Amino acid sequence: MSTPRTVLPDARVLPRFAGVSTFCRVPLIEAVPAAGQPVDWALYGVPFDGGVTYRPGARFGPRAIRDASQYMRPVHLEHRINIFDALSIADAGDAPVKPYSCRETFDAAREFAAVIGDPGHTRLLAVGGDHSIALANIAATWQRRGRPPGGLAVLHFDAHLDTLDEVWGEKWGHASPFLRAAEQKFIDPARMLSIGIRGPGNDLADFDTARKLGIEVVSFEQWRSGEAEARLDSFRQRFGDDEVYLSFDIDCVDPAFAPGTGTPVCGGFTSADVFGLLRRFVGINLVGADVVEVLPDADPAGVTSLLAGHIIVEILALAAVRASADAGS
Ligand SMILES: [Mn+2]
């Protein structure tokens, strides 16, 4: 057996319900020996919900997800991999936020994210918070990858397109992160796939914005009917070795499975559906990710936070598969 790259507390010594709560029980980044290999993935929270257009409360997401992810375990059965043997993973704490301002939070979170771990090596997974926080993590990731002029490719799970220019005069809220990211060339919308989109919407013209940007949109219904299968496969091929950023809005999942979210839309993916979809993208070169829009106050029994914890593990499993393939080649 190989030496694990991430040492988790032994649950037979320190019970899962004891100790300081970190994402999936990974060590705090300060506790990872500086002399060892650099941390491969850092998880951090962004407790901010000043960018929401409907129910607030996602500021409590990072704490709830840390708590709900205490029972995460290292082995991914479908990918046949021990994630923590393959990757060194740490919790970098929470980004500073400015609760009254989307723009100032963007600046503060981006600055924080820019210097986590080893910027040339460590990849970032941000846990929200509302979807506006994705922009700071995308900007930091783009910067840490050497500011690729073409921008990052994007795999986006959501019920909404999140490409509105502004809402209530605000350009930095949770309805706009991908338009802002495209404008600033952090991402390449021609290599962006948005999956799970469903209505009702505000305006059919919103879809034109996404289309004009060149975003490939797979609505929930197109996925459900099977008509999008070939497009999904060809997009998977198109990613190739490109640096891909994965943004996961929990509201892509049906509120029957993920009720704890701010802008719930009925008739979406089951939990199992999204696991299947994520696993399909095995082999892609993930360079950054976020999991956003968990609203614990609307989350009976904590099912949404629990699901978010599992999504984090699925994302890390994709990264682990790629890292061990790269190490072996
Ligand atoms: Mn969203």
Boltz pocket constraint, residues with backbone or C-beta under 6 A from the ligand:
constraints:
  - pocket:
      binder: B
      contacts: [[A, 131], [A, 157], [A, 158], [A, 159], [A, 160], [A, 162], [A, 174], [A, 249]]
      max_distance: 6.0
